[in-house]
Amino acid sequence: MLQLVNLSNYITDNELIANSPERLQNFLEQHNLDGLEMMFCGPCDTRLHKREWLHGCHLRFWPWWLDFWRGDQEALLKQFGSQAAIDACYGGPTREDWLAVYRANIRMAIAAGVKYLVFHVSNVRPAELFNWQFSATSREVIEATLEVVNALAPEIPADTALLFENLWWPGLTLTDKELTAMLLDNVAHRNSGIMLDTGHLMNTNPDLKTEADGAAYILATLENLGHYRQFVRGIHLHKSLSGKYLRHSQNSQHKAEYGEYGEYAEYTMEEIMNHIFKIDEHRPFTTPAAQQIVDYVQPEFLVHEFMQKSLADWELKLSKQQQALTLAKMAI
C-alpha cells in the first residue's frame, strides 16, 4: 500500500511548499509518505514535483457539465450569461473542445508516469447546490459519464488504472449497487475501479455523529455492494461530520429563490465554495475508526486528503490522522 497526500501545481499549493522541492521532499520523508496524488492545473514541472513522487493524478473536474454535454444551450446561457463564458469554462463550444481539455490533462499525467487517474462522477447545477432540487438523476449522470470516459479511454494506457470517485450529488454515491455496477461493467477501460472518498460517502448520511458512526456506515455501504466492493482500490481518507449543516441546508426554504438553471448572477463563487466546504469538511480522523476502513478495503493507494491552509495546518492534520492509524495498530 502506498501512502500519499494530495497536492496540485496551482500557484497557492506551490507557495505552500515555498516552490521548493527540498521542502516537499523533507515533508514527505518526515511523514513516511511515498509521494503525491497530483492535480495538474498547469504544465508539470518535474523539478518541483519530482517524477518519483507522482503516483496518481486527480483529473480536472467540472461540478456542472451535463447541460454542456447534452447541448442544452438554454440552460447554459442562463447559467453563464454568454457564449464566451461557456467557451472559457469548457475550452470551446463543442464536446470535442471539452474532450480535448481532458485528453491534454490525461496526456500530461501519463507523461509524468502516474499509476492511476481519478475521475469525479457527479453533476450539480449551481442552484442545486443550495436548493437540493436536482435536474438529473444519478442514473442519467452515470450514463453520460460513460459516454465521456469511453471517448477518453483510448488515451489511457492499459497499465494505468482509472478510478472513479464517489460524491454526494447525483452520480456515483456508492449507495446504489445497481448504478455502481452499471458504471464498472460498461466502462471501456478495463483497468478500472473505485477511489473511495470517505468524507464524501459520510456526506450522504446527515445522521452520522461520530467517527465510529461514519466508519460503520462506510463499511455497511461497501458490504451492500456485494462483489463490487472488490473494485475499491484506493481511499481518499478524511472525515466529514457536517450533518447539522446538511439538515439546515436541505430544509432552508429561502434557497428556492434561485433560478431554475442556477444563474450565476444570484450568488458569487465565494458563496458556492463556502457552502461546499461547510458540507465537505476534509478533517482528519483522530480515532481507530480510520483503521477499520483501511483494514476492510486493503487499498493499493491511501491518500491523506485535506484542504491545506498552510504548511503547519497540513502537517497537523496529517499527523493527527497518521497517529490515529498508528494507535489502532498498537491496540491490536
ABEGO torsion letter per residue (X at the ends): XBBBBBBBABAAAAAAAGGBAAAAAAAAAAAGBAEBBBBBABBBBAAABBAAABABBBBBBBABAAAAAAGBAAAAAAAAGBAAAAAAAAGEABAAAAAAAAAAAAAAAAAAGBABBBBBBBBBBAAAAAAGBBABBAAAAAAAAAAAAAAAAAABBAABBBBBBBBABBEBAGABAAAAAAAAAABABABBBBBBBAAAAAAABAABABAAAAAAAAAAAAAAAEAAAAABABBBBBBBBAAAAAAAAAABAAAAABBAAGBAAABBAAAAAAAAAAABAGBBBABAAAAAAAAAAGBABBBBBBBBABAAAAAAAAAAAAAAAAAAAAAX
